[in-house]
């Protein structure tokens, strides 16, 4: 987890690290990939349009 947070800090852009409980690095466990999709959607949707004259 520390390496993930360090990598996010070095991106030079807005980023967020979230943990999907029970997930391995390939998200092969039941429901884990779906959880990643939900987290990604919840992060991206409010940010889509920024920089195009939209708040």
Secondary structure, DSSP 8 states (H G I E B T S, - for coil): -HHHHHHHHTSSS-------TT--TT--STTHHHHHHHHHHHHHGGGTTBTTTB-
